Amino acid sequence: MSICSPFNDLDAYRVARELARRVHASKIRDRELRDQATRASKSCFLCLCEGLPNEGVALRNKYFVEARNSLAETVGAMDLAAIIGVVREEDANAIQELGSRLRRMLTALLLKILHILIDVSRES
């Protein structure tokens, strides 16, 4: 079940949600690493959710940077889990692919904010 919001149809929203779902479903067999990866993936999704409805450029930037940082932590945790053999390689690869896709989307959102800031400064 999903609560309908104007952002549910955005690719970034769907990819971040799927990333968090897959990290959770991957069942990393190291308790500490599983906790780190699941918290980071949830943080990535939730920071994106906090940033999307904000109209203020500064808040959007803050939340999108936090989402991108949490994404990096998620991908790093999955890479480590794969290399030490506590998660299936297929799960780690699928999450890595989603992570690469989401990073491009978050970077595009951040670049859009940067362009807005540049335009505003030129108008001043």
SERO-4910 file (N, C-alpha, C, O; in steps of 0.05 Angstrom, whole numbers):
BEGIN
 pado doro    nc1    nc2    nc3   cac1   cac2   cac3    cc1    cc2    cc3    oc1    oc2    oc3
  Met    A     17    -24      0      0      0      0     18     25      0     38     26     14
  Ser    A     10     44    -15     25     69    -17      6     93    -14    -15     94    -27
  Ile    A     14    112      2     -1    136      5      5    154    -19     28    158    -26
  Cys    A    -16    164    -31    -12    180    -56     -2    208    -49    -14    222    -33
  Ser    A     20    215    -62     30    242    -60     38    251    -87     41    233   -105
  Pro    A     43    276    -92     51    285   -119     78    274   -127     85    275   -150
  Phe    A     93    262   -108    120    253   -114    122    224   -119    143    214   -128
  Asn    A    101    208   -113    102    179   -116    109    170   -144    120    149   -148
  Asp    A    103    186   -164    107    179   -192    135    187   -202    142    180   -225
  Leu    A    150    202   -186    177    210   -195    196    186   -195    195    170   -176
  Asp    A    213    184   -215    232    162   -217    250    162   -192    255    140   -181
  Ala    A    259    184   -183    277    185   -160    263    173   -135    276    158   -121
  Tyr    A    239    180   -131    223    169   -109    221    139   -111    226    124    -91
  Arg    A    213    129   -134    210    100   -138    236     85   -136    236     63   -124
  Val    A    257     96   -147    283     82   -145    293     82   -116    304     61   -107
  Ala    A    291    104   -102    300    105    -74    284     85    -57    295     72    -39
  Arg    A    258     84    -62    241     65    -47    248     36    -53    250     20    -35
  Glu    A    253     30    -78    261      3    -86    289     -4    -75    293    -27    -67
  Leu    A    307     15    -74    333     11    -63    330      3    -33    342    -17    -24
  Ala    A    314     18    -18    310     12     10    297    -16     14    304    -31     32
  Arg    A    278    -22     -3    265    -48     -2    285    -71     -7    285    -91      7
  Arg    A    301    -67    -27    321    -88    -34    342    -92    -13    350   -114     -7
  Val    A    351    -70     -1    371    -72     20    359    -88     43    371   -106     54
  His    A    334    -82     50    321    -96     72    317   -126     65    322   -143     81
  Ala    A    309   -131     40    304   -159     32    330   -175     28    329   -199     27
  Ser    A    353   -161     25    378   -176     20    387   -192     44    404   -210     41
  Lys    A    377   -186     67    383   -201     92    413   -205     96    422   -228     98
  Ile    A    427   -183     97    456   -184    103    460   -200    128    447   -195    149
  Arg    A    479   -219    127    483   -237    150    502   -227    171    510   -243    188
  Asp    A    509   -202    170    525   -190    191    507   -169    204    499   -150    192
  Arg    A    501   -173    230    481   -156    244    488   -126    242    471   -110    235
  Glu    A    513   -119    248    521    -91    248    520    -79    220    510    -57    217
  Leu    A    530    -93    200    529    -83    173    501    -82    162    494    -63    147
  Arg    A    484   -101    169    456   -101    161    442    -76    173    427    -62    159
  Asp    A    447    -70    198    435    -47    211    444    -21    197    428     -4    191
  Gln    A    470    -19    191    481      4    178    469      8    150    461     30    143
  Ala    A    468    -13    135    458    -12    107    428     -5    107    420     12     91
  Thr    A    413    -18    124    384    -12    124    378     16    134    361     30    123
  Arg    A    392     25    154    388     53    164    396     73    142    382     93    138
  Ala    A    418     68    129    427     87    108    408     88     85    402    109     74
  Ser    A    398     65     76    379     64     54    352     77     61    340     91     44
  Lys    A    343     73     85    319     86     94    323    116     96    305    132     89
  Ser    A    346    125    106    353    153    108    353    166     80    344    188     77
  Cys    A    365    152     61    366    162     34    338    168     24    332    190     13
  Phe    A    320    148     27    292    151     17    278    174     32    265    190     20
  Leu    A    281    174     59    266    193     75    277    222     71    261    241     71
  Cys    A    303    225     67    313    252     61    303    262     34    296    286     31
  Leu    A    302    244     15    290    252    -11    261    261     -7    253    281    -18
  Cys    A    246    245      9    218    252     14    215    279     29    196    293     24
  Glu    A    234    285     46    234    311     60    240    334     41    229    356     43
  Gly    A    259    329     22    267    350      4    248    356    -18    245    379    -26
  Leu    A    234    336    -28    217    340    -52    195    361    -48    191    377    -65
  Pro    A    181    361    -25    159    381    -23    168    409    -15    152    428    -17
  Asn    A    193    412     -7    203    438      1    206    457    -23    217    450    -43
  Glu    A    195    480    -20    198    500    -41    223    517    -37    233    529    -56
  Gly    A    233    517    -13    258    532     -7    282    518    -18    286    495    -14
  Val    A    298    533    -33    322    522    -46    342    511    -25    353    490    -29
  Ala    A    346    526     -3    365    517     17    357    490     30    374    473     34
  Leu    A    332    487     36    323    462     48    324    439     28    332    417     35
  Arg    A    316    444      4    318    424    -16    347    414    -19    352    390    -20
  Asn    A    365    433    -21    393    427    -24    402    410      0    416    389     -4
  Lys    A    395    418     24    403    404     48    394    375     47    410    356     52
  Tyr    A    369    370     41    358    343     42    368    326     19    373    302     22
  Phe    A    372    338     -5    383    323    -27    412    315    -23    420    293    -30
  Val    A    428    333    -10    455    326     -3    456    303     17    471    285     15
  Glu    A    438    305     37    437    284     57    428    257     44    439    236     51
  Ala    A    409    258     26    401    234     12    424    222     -4    428    198     -4
  Arg    A    439    239    -18    462    229    -33    484    217    -15    496    197    -22
  Asn    A    488    230      8    508    219     27    499    192     38    515    174     41
  Ser    A    473    190     45    463    164     55    464    143     33    468    120     39
  Leu    A    460    151      8    462    132    -14    491    122    -16    495     98    -19
  Ala    A    510    139    -13    538    131    -14    544    110      8    559     91      4
  Glu    A    533    116     32    537     97     54    523     70     49    534     49     55
  Thr    A    500     71     37    485     47     30    501     30     10    505      6     15
  Val    A    511     42    -11    526     28    -32    552     17    -20    560     -5    -27
  Gly    A    565     33     -3    590     24      9    585      0     27    600    -19     27
  Ala    A    563      1     43    557    -22     61    551    -47     45    559    -69     53
  Met    A    536    -44     23    530    -67      6    555    -78     -7    558   -103    -10
  Asp    A    573    -61    -16    598    -70    -28    615    -85     -7    626   -107    -14
  Leu    A    616    -75     17    631    -89     38    618   -116     45    631   -136     48
  Ala    A    591   -116     46    577   -141     52    583   -162     31    586   -185     37
  Ala    A    584   -153      6    590   -172    -16    618   -182    -14    623   -206    -17
  Ile    A    637   -164     -9    665   -172     -9    672   -190     15    691   -207     13
  Ile    A    658   -188     37    663   -205     60    645   -230     60    646   -246     78
  Gly    A    628   -232     40    612   -256     36    587   -259     54    579   -281     60
  Val    A    576   -236     62    552   -238     80    526   -229     66    505   -226     79
  Val    A    528   -226     40    504   -221     24    508   -233     -4    530   -236    -13
  Arg    A    486   -241    -16    488   -253    -43    499   -232    -63    490   -209    -62
  Glu    A    517   -240    -80    529   -222    -99    508   -210   -118    509   -186   -125
  Glu    A    487   -225   -125    466   -216   -142    451   -193   -129    444   -173   -142
  Asp    A    445   -195   -103    432   -174    -88    449   -149    -87    439   -127    -92
  Ala    A    474   -153    -81    492   -130    -80    495   -116   -107    494    -91   -108
  Asn    A    496   -131   -129    498   -119   -155    473   -104   -163    475    -82   -174
  Ala    A    450   -115   -156    425   -101   -163    423    -75   -147    414    -55   -158
  Ile    A    431    -75   -122    431    -51   -106    451    -31   -116    445     -7   -116
  Gln    A    474    -40   -125    494    -22   -136    484     -8   -161    488     16   -165
  Glu    A    470    -23   -178    458    -12   -202    437      9   -196    436     31   -207
  Leu    A    419      3   -177    399     22   -168    413     47   -157    404     70   -162
  Gly    A    434     42   -141    448     64   -129    461     83   -149    460    107   -146
  Ser    A    472     72   -170    484     88   -192    463    105   -206    467    128   -211
  Arg    A    440     92   -210    418    106   -223    407    129   -206    403    151   -215
  Leu    A    404    123   -180    394    143   -161    414    166   -158    406    189   -155
  Arg    A    439    160   -157    460    181   -154    458    201   -177    460    225   -173
  Arg    A    454    191   -201    451    209   -224    427    227   -221    428    250   -228
  Met    A    405    215   -211    381    231   -207    385    252   -185    377    275   -189
  Leu    A    397    245   -163    402    264   -141    421    286   -150    418    309   -143
  Thr    A    441    278   -166    460    298   -176    445    318   -195    451    342   -194
  Ala    A    427    308   -211    412    325   -229    394    344   -213    392    368   -219
  Leu    A    382    334   -191    366    352   -174    383    373   -161    375    396   -159
  Leu    A    407    366   -152    425    385   -140    435    405   -160    439    429   -154
  Leu    A    440    397   -185    449    416   -206    427    435   -213    432    459   -218
  Lys    A    402    426   -212    379    444   -217    378    465   -195    373    489   -202
  Ile    A    383    458   -171    384    477   -149    407    497   -153    403    521   -150
  Leu    A    430    487   -161    452    505   -167    446    525   -189    453    548   -186
  His    A    433    516   -210    425    534   -231    405    556   -222    407    579   -230
  Ile    A    387    548   -204    368    567   -193    383    588   -177    378    612   -179
  Leu    A    403    579   -160    418    598   -144    434    617   -162    437    640   -156
  Ile    A    446    607   -183    461    623   -202    443    644   -215    450    667   -217
  Asp    A    419    635   -223    400    654   -236    392    676   -216    389    699   -224
  Val    A    387    668   -191    378    687   -171    401    707   -166    396    731   -163
  Ser    A    425    698   -164    448    716   -159    452    735   -182    461    758   -178
  Arg    A    447    727   -206    450    744   -230    428    766   -230    433    788   -239
  Glu    A    405    759   -219    383    779   -218    388    800   -197    376    822   -198
  Ser    A    404    794   -177    409    813   -155    427    836   -163    432    853   -147
***
